[in-house]
Amino acid sequence: MIRRSAGFTLVELLVVIAIIGILVGLLLPAVQAAREAARRMSCQNNLKQLGLALHNHESVRKQLPPLGDYQSHGNAVYWSMQTRLLPYAEQTNLQNLIDYARPISQQPQVAKVRVPFLMCPSEINDRERPDGPTFVHYPLNYAGNAGEWLIMQPPQGKGSGVFVVNQGLRLSSITDGTSNTLGMSEVKAFTPYLRDGGNPAATAVVPLPSEVAAFGGEFKIDSGHTEWVDARVHQTGFTTTFSPNQMVPYQVNGITYSIDFNSMREGRNAMLPTYAVVTSRSYHSGGVNSLLMDGSVRFVAQTIDQSIWRALGTRDSGEVVTDF
């Protein structure tokens, strides 16, 4: 009598492998979606922490932090509003390292620090940015609302957002309502931008995305939003000129980049204004996480009507925002 051992035939084995492949193919998108949902929730928690810090700062100091101070210690000293929030987000020891009377360039021990609640877990460039042979900066993903287009008209800031140059506002200044006004929103690290470009002040008309490149300026390929300590709008702010994730095209050597723009870095000129296009962007599919000034956090779809997004960016323009 001949005994045959039980086993799989080649056809059966191939069928089993095919079934496993199909199951993995079906499961992988679900796993990725779950991971992205977790990252989005973590991102929203970071913004909620920043919202609490903003409210605590206003409660203790009777004002919100300025977008940048170019008067107290001269135009070479410009610490970001994010640095002012550190003690209200359990980072007092880090803020104690800062001498606000001296420039950032003299305090490398601060600029290089990675601040966890300023980084979105979906950011693909969560890394240092060397600035010269010895100096190192660290980026951020949460920027302050600087308004729609005009950021600064020397000597005072005249921006329409919540954070303005050379002065700190009270919550009571937000007459449009804290639940209808943006406080902070996501930005991508290592954003390309044009700086010190043409001055749009002759008309002050808000441009179309396709018109921004014509202002020109010095092209920086990957250094926007890479300096969490720097108060200038292209580093730690955003504007509501265009809705979230809007493509702002600029072509160099056959490559098209989506850029930010400023007409003049704040503090660089005693007379010229600063106009800026600094778009809120994220790696979350379909939109960005944003903090409203009442402390709530919303996921704002990139399909939001541009007029509504701009209305959310102003603090006292009297627009009525019913839903977004």
C-alpha positions as a Markdown table, in Angstrom:
| # | Residue | x | y | z |
|---|---|---|---|---|
| 1 | Met | 0.0 | 0.0 | 0.0 |
| 2 | Ile | 1.4 | 3.4 | -1.0 |
| 3 | Arg | 0.9 | 6.4 | 1.3 |
| 4 | Arg | 0.8 | 9.9 | -0.1 |
| 5 | Ser | 1.6 | 12.8 | 2.2 |
| 6 | Ala | -1.0 | 15.6 | 2.3 |
| 7 | Gly | 0.2 | 19.0 | 0.9 |
| 8 | Phe | -0.6 | 21.9 | -1.4 |
| 9 | Thr | -0.4 | 21.6 | -5.1 |
| 10 | Leu | 1.3 | 24.4 | -7.0 |
| 11 | Val | -2.0 | 25.7 | -8.2 |
| 12 | Glu | -3.4 | 25.8 | -4.7 |
| 13 | Leu | -0.4 | 27.6 | -3.4 |
| 14 | Leu | -0.7 | 30.3 | -6.2 |
| 15 | Val | -4.3 | 30.7 | -5.3 |
| 16 | Val | -3.6 | 31.2 | -1.6 |
| 17 | Ile | -0.8 | 33.8 | -2.5 |
| 18 | Ala | -3.2 | 35.6 | -4.8 |
| 19 | Ile | -5.9 | 35.8 | -2.1 |
| 20 | Ile | -3.3 | 37.1 | 0.5 |
| 21 | Gly | -2.2 | 39.7 | -2.0 |
| 22 | Ile | -5.8 | 40.8 | -2.6 |
| 23 | Leu | -6.4 | 41.1 | 1.1 |
| 24 | Val | -3.3 | 43.1 | 1.7 |
| 25 | Gly | -4.2 | 45.4 | -1.2 |
| 26 | Leu | -7.6 | 45.9 | 0.4 |
| 27 | Leu | -6.2 | 46.4 | 3.9 |
| 28 | Leu | -3.3 | 48.8 | 3.1 |
| 29 | Pro | -5.5 | 51.8 | 2.2 |
| 30 | Ala | -7.5 | 51.4 | 5.4 |
| 31 | Val | -4.3 | 51.3 | 7.4 |
| 32 | Gln | -2.9 | 54.3 | 5.7 |
| 33 | Ala | -6.2 | 56.1 | 6.2 |
| 34 | Ala | -6.1 | 55.2 | 9.9 |
| 35 | Arg | -2.6 | 56.5 | 10.2 |
| 36 | Glu | -3.5 | 59.8 | 8.5 |
| 37 | Ala | -6.5 | 60.2 | 10.7 |
| 38 | Ala | -4.2 | 59.8 | 13.8 |
| 39 | Arg | -1.7 | 62.3 | 12.4 |
| 40 | Arg | -4.5 | 64.8 | 11.7 |
| 41 | Met | -5.8 | 64.4 | 15.2 |
| 42 | Ser | -2.3 | 64.9 | 16.6 |
| 43 | Cys | -2.0 | 68.0 | 14.4 |
| 44 | Gln | -5.3 | 69.4 | 15.7 |
| 45 | Asn | -4.1 | 68.8 | 19.3 |
| 46 | Asn | -1.0 | 70.9 | 18.6 |
| 47 | Leu | -3.2 | 73.7 | 17.4 |
| 48 | Lys | -5.4 | 73.4 | 20.5 |
| 49 | Gln | -2.3 | 73.7 | 22.7 |
| 50 | Leu | -1.3 | 76.8 | 20.8 |
| 51 | Gly | -4.8 | 78.2 | 21.3 |
| 52 | Leu | -4.6 | 77.8 | 25.0 |
| 53 | Ala | -1.2 | 79.4 | 25.0 |
| 54 | Leu | -2.5 | 82.4 | 23.1 |
| 55 | His | -5.4 | 82.9 | 25.5 |
| 56 | Asn | -3.2 | 82.5 | 28.5 |
| 57 | His | -0.7 | 85.0 | 27.1 |
| 58 | Glu | -3.5 | 87.5 | 26.5 |
| 59 | Ser | -4.9 | 87.0 | 30.0 |
| 60 | Val | -1.6 | 87.5 | 31.7 |
| 61 | Arg | 0.0 | 90.2 | 29.5 |
| 62 | Lys | -3.3 | 91.9 | 28.5 |
| 63 | Gln | -2.5 | 91.5 | 24.8 |
| 64 | Leu | -1.7 | 89.0 | 22.1 |
| 65 | Pro | 2.0 | 88.8 | 21.0 |
| 66 | Pro | 3.0 | 91.0 | 18.1 |
| 67 | Leu | 3.8 | 89.5 | 14.7 |
| 68 | Gly | 7.2 | 91.1 | 15.2 |
| 69 | Asp | 8.8 | 94.0 | 17.1 |
| 70 | Tyr | 11.1 | 96.2 | 15.0 |
| 71 | Gln | 11.1 | 99.2 | 17.4 |
| 72 | Ser | 12.2 | 98.1 | 20.9 |
| 73 | His | 15.7 | 96.9 | 19.9 |
| 74 | Gly | 16.1 | 98.0 | 16.3 |
| 75 | Asn | 15.3 | 96.3 | 13.0 |
| 76 | Ala | 17.9 | 93.5 | 13.4 |
| 77 | Val | 16.0 | 92.0 | 16.4 |
| 78 | Tyr | 12.8 | 90.3 | 15.4 |
| 79 | Trp | 11.7 | 87.3 | 17.6 |
| 80 | Ser | 8.6 | 85.5 | 16.5 |
| 81 | Met | 5.2 | 85.4 | 18.2 |
| 82 | Gln | 5.7 | 81.6 | 18.7 |
| 83 | Thr | 8.7 | 82.3 | 21.0 |
| 84 | Arg | 6.5 | 84.5 | 23.1 |
| 85 | Leu | 4.1 | 81.6 | 23.7 |
| 86 | Leu | 6.7 | 79.2 | 25.1 |
| 87 | Pro | 6.0 | 79.8 | 28.8 |
| 88 | Tyr | 2.3 | 79.3 | 28.3 |
| 89 | Ala | 3.0 | 75.9 | 26.6 |
| 90 | Glu | 5.2 | 74.4 | 29.3 |
| 91 | Gln | 8.4 | 75.6 | 27.6 |
| 92 | Thr | 9.6 | 78.2 | 30.1 |
| 93 | Asn | 13.1 | 76.8 | 30.2 |
| 94 | Leu | 13.4 | 77.2 | 26.5 |
| 95 | Gln | 12.2 | 80.8 | 26.6 |
| 96 | Asn | 14.7 | 81.5 | 29.5 |
| 97 | Leu | 17.5 | 80.9 | 26.9 |
| 98 | Ile | 16.3 | 83.9 | 24.8 |
| 99 | Asp | 17.6 | 87.4 | 25.2 |
| 100 | Tyr | 15.0 | 89.4 | 23.4 |
| 101 | Ala | 17.4 | 92.4 | 23.2 |
| 102 | Arg | 19.8 | 90.5 | 21.0 |
| 103 | Pro | 19.5 | 89.2 | 17.4 |
| 104 | Ile | 18.6 | 85.6 | 16.6 |
| 105 | Ser | 22.0 | 85.3 | 14.9 |
| 106 | Gln | 23.7 | 85.6 | 18.2 |
| 107 | Gln | 21.7 | 82.8 | 19.9 |
| 108 | Pro | 22.1 | 79.6 | 17.9 |
| 109 | Gln | 21.3 | 77.5 | 21.0 |
| 110 | Val | 17.7 | 78.6 | 20.6 |
| 111 | Ala | 17.2 | 78.6 | 16.8 |
| 112 | Lys | 18.2 | 75.0 | 16.4 |
| 113 | Val | 15.7 | 73.6 | 18.9 |
| 114 | Arg | 12.9 | 71.4 | 17.6 |
| 115 | Val | 9.7 | 72.5 | 19.3 |
| 116 | Pro | 7.4 | 69.4 | 19.2 |
| 117 | Phe | 4.0 | 71.2 | 19.3 |
| 118 | Leu | 5.1 | 73.4 | 16.3 |
| 119 | Met | 5.6 | 70.4 | 14.0 |
| 120 | Cys | 2.8 | 68.5 | 12.3 |
| 121 | Pro | 3.3 | 64.7 | 12.2 |
| 122 | Ser | 2.5 | 64.7 | 8.5 |
| 123 | Glu | 5.3 | 67.1 | 7.6 |
| 124 | Ile | 7.8 | 65.3 | 5.4 |
| 125 | Asn | 10.6 | 67.8 | 6.0 |
| 126 | Asp | 10.9 | 67.5 | 9.8 |
| 127 | Arg | 14.6 | 68.3 | 9.9 |
| 128 | Glu | 17.2 | 71.0 | 10.5 |
| 129 | Arg | 18.1 | 73.6 | 8.0 |
| 130 | Pro | 21.7 | 74.6 | 8.0 |
| 131 | Asp | 22.3 | 78.4 | 7.6 |
| 132 | Gly | 25.9 | 78.8 | 6.8 |
| 133 | Pro | 28.8 | 76.7 | 8.1 |
| 134 | Thr | 27.8 | 76.6 | 11.8 |
| 135 | Phe | 24.3 | 78.1 | 12.3 |
| 136 | Val | 21.2 | 75.8 | 12.3 |
| 137 | His | 17.5 | 76.6 | 12.1 |
| 138 | Tyr | 14.5 | 74.4 | 12.8 |
| 139 | Pro | 11.2 | 74.8 | 10.9 |
| 140 | Leu | 7.6 | 74.9 | 12.0 |
| 141 | Asn | 4.1 | 74.1 | 10.7 |
| 142 | Tyr | 1.9 | 76.5 | 12.6 |
| 143 | Ala | 1.8 | 80.1 | 11.5 |
| 144 | Gly | 0.1 | 83.3 | 12.8 |
| 145 | Asn | -2.7 | 85.0 | 10.9 |
| 146 | Ala | -1.2 | 88.2 | 9.4 |
| 147 | Gly | -4.2 | 89.2 | 7.4 |
| 148 | Glu | -5.0 | 89.4 | 3.7 |
| 149 | Trp | -2.3 | 91.3 | 1.8 |
| 150 | Leu | -0.8 | 94.4 | 3.5 |
| 151 | Ile | 1.4 | 93.4 | 6.4 |
| 152 | Met | 3.2 | 96.5 | 7.4 |
| 153 | Gln | 3.2 | 100.2 | 6.6 |
| 154 | Pro | 6.2 | 101.7 | 8.5 |
| 155 | Pro | 6.5 | 102.6 | 11.2 |
| 156 | Gln | 3.4 | 100.7 | 12.5 |
| 157 | Gly | 1.8 | 97.5 | 11.3 |
| 158 | Lys | -1.5 | 97.9 | 9.5 |
| 159 | Gly | -2.2 | 94.3 | 8.8 |
| 160 | Ser | -5.8 | 93.2 | 8.9 |
| 161 | Gly | -5.1 | 89.9 | 10.8 |
| 162 | Val | -4.9 | 89.0 | 14.5 |
| 163 | Phe | -1.1 | 89.4 | 14.7 |
| 164 | Val | 0.3 | 92.7 | 13.6 |
| 165 | Val | 3.8 | 94.3 | 13.5 |
| 166 | Asn | 5.1 | 96.4 | 16.4 |
| 167 | Gln | 2.0 | 96.0 | 18.6 |
| 168 | Gly | 0.0 | 93.4 | 20.5 |
| 169 | Leu | -3.8 | 93.5 | 20.2 |
| 170 | Arg | -6.4 | 92.6 | 22.7 |
| 171 | Leu | -9.0 | 89.9 | 22.1 |
| 172 | Ser | -11.6 | 92.7 | 22.3 |
| 173 | Ser | -10.0 | 94.1 | 19.1 |
| 174 | Ile | -11.5 | 91.1 | 17.2 |
| 175 | Thr | -14.8 | 92.7 | 16.6 |
| 176 | Asp | -15.7 | 90.2 | 13.9 |
| 177 | Gly | -16.0 | 87.6 | 16.6 |
| 178 | Thr | -13.4 | 85.1 | 17.9 |
| 179 | Ser | -15.3 | 82.2 | 16.4 |
| 180 | Asn | -15.2 | 83.8 | 13.0 |
| 181 | Thr | -11.5 | 84.8 | 13.0 |
| 182 | Leu | -8.4 | 82.7 | 12.2 |
| 183 | Gly | -5.7 | 82.7 | 14.7 |
| 184 | Met | -3.2 | 80.2 | 13.3 |
| 185 | Ser | -3.1 | 77.7 | 10.4 |
| 186 | Glu | -0.8 | 75.1 | 8.9 |
| 187 | Val | 2.1 | 75.9 | 6.6 |
| 188 | Lys | 4.6 | 73.6 | 4.9 |
| 189 | Ala | 8.2 | 73.7 | 5.9 |
| 190 | Phe | 10.9 | 74.5 | 3.3 |
| 191 | Thr | 8.6 | 76.6 | 1.1 |
| 192 | Pro | 10.1 | 78.3 | -1.9 |
| 193 | Tyr | 9.5 | 82.1 | -2.0 |
| 194 | Leu | 10.3 | 85.4 | -3.6 |
| 195 | Arg | 11.5 | 88.1 | -1.3 |
| 196 | Asp | 12.1 | 91.8 | -1.6 |
| 197 | Gly | 10.2 | 91.9 | -4.9 |
| 198 | Gly | 8.4 | 94.6 | -6.8 |
| 199 | Asn | 6.4 | 97.0 | -4.7 |
| 200 | Pro | 2.6 | 96.7 | -5.4 |
| 201 | Ala | 1.8 | 99.8 | -3.3 |
| 202 | Ala | 0.9 | 101.9 | -6.4 |
| 203 | Thr | -2.4 | 100.0 | -6.7 |
| 204 | Ala | -2.5 | 97.8 | -3.6 |
| 205 | Val | -4.7 | 95.5 | -5.6 |
| 206 | Val | -4.7 | 91.9 | -4.4 |
| 207 | Pro | -3.2 | 89.9 | -7.2 |
| 208 | Leu | -4.3 | 86.6 | -8.8 |
| 209 | Pro | -2.1 | 83.6 | -8.2 |
| 210 | Ser | -0.8 | 83.8 | -11.8 |
| 211 | Glu | 0.3 | 87.4 | -11.2 |
| 212 | Val | 2.5 | 87.0 | -8.2 |
| 213 | Ala | 5.6 | 85.8 | -10.1 |
| 214 | Ala | 5.6 | 89.1 | -12.0 |
| 215 | Phe | 6.6 | 91.0 | -8.9 |
| 216 | Gly | 9.9 | 89.2 | -9.0 |
| 217 | Gly | 12.5 | 89.4 | -6.2 |
| 218 | Glu | 15.2 | 87.1 | -4.9 |
| 219 | Phe | 14.2 | 83.5 | -5.3 |
| 220 | Lys | 14.8 | 81.3 | -2.3 |
| 221 | Ile | 14.2 | 77.7 | -3.3 |
| 222 | Asp | 13.5 | 76.0 | 0.1 |
| 223 | Ser | 13.9 | 78.2 | 3.1 |
| 224 | Gly | 10.4 | 79.6 | 3.8 |
| 225 | His | 8.9 | 78.5 | 7.2 |
| 226 | Thr | 12.2 | 77.0 | 8.3 |
| 227 | Glu | 13.0 | 79.4 | 11.1 |
| 228 | Trp | 10.6 | 79.1 | 14.0 |
| 229 | Val | 12.3 | 82.0 | 15.9 |
| 230 | Asp | 12.0 | 84.5 | 13.0 |
| 231 | Ala | 9.1 | 87.0 | 13.2 |
| 232 | Arg | 8.9 | 87.7 | 9.5 |
| 233 | Val | 5.7 | 86.6 | 7.8 |
| 234 | His | 7.3 | 84.2 | 5.3 |
| 235 | Gln | 8.8 | 82.4 | 8.2 |
| 236 | Thr | 6.2 | 82.3 | 11.0 |
| 237 | Gly | 3.1 | 83.8 | 9.5 |
| 238 | Phe | 0.5 | 83.3 | 6.8 |
| 239 | Thr | -1.9 | 85.4 | 4.8 |
| 240 | Thr | -5.4 | 84.7 | 3.5 |
| 241 | Thr | -4.6 | 86.2 | 0.1 |
| 242 | Phe | -5.4 | 82.8 | -1.4 |
| 243 | Ser | -7.3 | 79.8 | -0.1 |
| 244 | Pro | -5.5 | 76.8 | 1.4 |
| 245 | Asn | -3.2 | 74.8 | -0.8 |
| 246 | Gln | -3.6 | 77.2 | -3.7 |
| 247 | Met | -0.9 | 76.8 | -6.4 |
| 248 | Val | 1.0 | 80.0 | -6.9 |
| 249 | Pro | 3.2 | 79.2 | -9.9 |
| 250 | Tyr | 6.8 | 80.3 | -10.4 |
| 251 | Gln | 9.0 | 78.7 | -13.0 |
| 252 | Val | 12.8 | 78.3 | -12.8 |
| 253 | Asn | 14.9 | 76.2 | -15.2 |
| 254 | Gly | 11.8 | 74.4 | -16.4 |
| 255 | Ile | 10.5 | 73.5 | -12.9 |
| 256 | Thr | 7.3 | 75.1 | -11.6 |
| 257 | Tyr | 7.2 | 75.8 | -7.9 |
| 258 | Ser | 4.3 | 76.9 | -5.7 |
| 259 | Ile | 5.7 | 80.0 | -4.0 |
| 260 | Asp | 5.2 | 82.5 | -1.3 |
| 261 | Phe | 6.1 | 86.2 | -1.8 |
| 262 | Asn | 6.9 | 89.4 | 0.1 |
| 263 | Ser | 7.5 | 92.8 | -1.4 |
| 264 | Met | 9.9 | 93.8 | 1.5 |
| 265 | Arg | 11.1 | 91.9 | 4.5 |
| 266 | Glu | 9.6 | 93.6 | 7.5 |
| 267 | Gly | 12.1 | 96.0 | 9.2 |
| 268 | Arg | 14.3 | 96.3 | 6.2 |
| 269 | Asn | 13.1 | 99.7 | 5.1 |
| 270 | Ala | 11.8 | 102.7 | 7.0 |
| 271 | Met | 9.3 | 103.7 | 4.4 |
| 272 | Leu | 8.4 | 100.9 | 2.0 |
| 273 | Pro | 5.4 | 98.7 | 3.0 |
| 274 | Thr | 5.3 | 95.0 | 3.1 |
| 275 | Tyr | 2.8 | 93.1 | 1.0 |
| 276 | Ala | 2.8 | 89.4 | 1.2 |
| 277 | Val | 1.3 | 86.2 | -0.2 |
| 278 | Val | 2.0 | 83.4 | 2.3 |
| 279 | Thr | -0.4 | 80.6 | 1.7 |
| 280 | Ser | -1.6 | 78.1 | 4.3 |
| 281 | Arg | -0.6 | 74.6 | 3.1 |
| 282 | Ser | -0.5 | 71.1 | 4.5 |
| 283 | Tyr | 0.2 | 67.5 | 3.6 |
| 284 | His | -3.3 | 66.5 | 4.8 |
| 285 | Ser | -5.5 | 65.5 | 1.9 |
| 286 | Gly | -8.0 | 68.2 | 0.9 |
| 287 | Gly | -7.3 | 71.0 | 3.2 |
| 288 | Val | -5.6 | 72.4 | 6.3 |
| 289 | Asn | -6.1 | 72.4 | 10.1 |
| 290 | Ser | -6.8 | 75.9 | 11.4 |
| 291 | Leu | -7.1 | 77.5 | 14.9 |
| 292 | Leu | -9.9 | 80.0 | 15.4 |
| 293 | Met | -9.5 | 82.7 | 18.0 |
| 294 | Asp | -12.2 | 81.2 | 20.3 |
| 295 | Gly | -9.8 | 78.2 | 20.8 |
| 296 | Ser | -11.6 | 75.8 | 18.5 |
| 297 | Val | -9.8 | 73.9 | 15.7 |
| 298 | Arg | -11.4 | 73.2 | 12.3 |
| 299 | Phe | -10.3 | 71.3 | 9.3 |
| 300 | Val | -10.8 | 73.8 | 6.4 |
| 301 | Ala | -11.3 | 72.4 | 3.0 |
| 302 | Gln | -9.1 | 73.8 | 0.2 |
| 303 | Thr | -12.3 | 74.3 | -1.8 |
| 304 | Ile | -13.5 | 77.0 | 0.6 |
| 305 | Asp | -14.7 | 80.1 | -1.2 |
| 306 | Gln | -11.8 | 82.6 | -1.3 |
| 307 | Ser | -14.0 | 85.4 | -0.1 |
| 308 | Ile | -14.9 | 83.4 | 3.0 |
| 309 | Trp | -11.3 | 82.5 | 3.7 |
| 310 | Arg | -10.3 | 86.2 | 3.4 |
| 311 | Ala | -13.2 | 87.2 | 5.7 |
| 312 | Leu | -12.0 | 84.7 | 8.3 |
| 313 | Gly | -8.6 | 86.4 | 8.1 |
| 314 | Thr | -9.8 | 89.8 | 9.1 |
| 315 | Arg | -10.4 | 90.8 | 12.7 |
| 316 | Asp | -12.6 | 93.9 | 12.3 |
| 317 | Ser | -13.9 | 94.2 | 8.8 |
| 318 | Gly | -17.5 | 93.5 | 9.6 |
| 319 | Glu | -18.0 | 90.5 | 7.2 |
| 320 | Val | -20.7 | 88.0 | 8.1 |
| 321 | Val | -19.4 | 84.4 | 8.0 |
| 322 | Thr | -22.3 | 81.9 | 8.6 |
| 323 | Asp | -20.7 | 78.6 | 7.6 |
| 324 | Phe | -17.4 | 77.3 | 6.2 |
